[in-house]
């Protein structure tokens, strides 16, 4: 898109930053136990929080430097996406551009009920519901609400449900639980995924 619209010159060069090994393994089928992870940290780069910042988003970069293509650098994005996966119990690829936050279980129940009804409606744009704990609900799923009502989602700190459309313009609901720290952590991580809109049930809006 940049090349077509602006005639940009594109080149690929070795990065000045090493990729932490957990993010490399995430893209493979390799599964590590805790003892193997401890051994790898002796020889391969790991995630260093001191090297992760929001300088670009905060406008802290020199105007003579190359202009950034994103609000967040690669290390920040990799870290945030890993956090989202850990917090929500769902693949980051399932996040939709419109994100709702709540700390009331009754809102989750209502979202799930409405989402299931939308999936079963042939005139609805929604085709699937991705749920914390690995549940994937479609129109072919028998008793979808019962399938979602298991306890798998309770293992996650801030479980998420993604009501998905074919064109990727669906809705994500995140139960942030209690405490402002949960909301802050999730908002910082979600911002790296560049959603279209973040809304919580305190009527605080943030358009990105």
Secondary structure, 3 states (H helix, E strand, C coil): CHHHHHCCCCCCCCCCCCCCHHHHHHCCCCCCCHHHHHHHCCCCCCCCHHHCCCCCCCCCCCCCCCCCCCCCCHHHHHHHHHHHHHHHCCCHHHCCCEEEEECCHHHHHHHHHHHHHHHHCCCCCEEEEEECCCCEECCCCCCHHHHHCCCHHHHCCCCEEEEEECCCCCEEEEECCCCHHHHHHHHHHHHHCCCCEEEECCCCEEEC
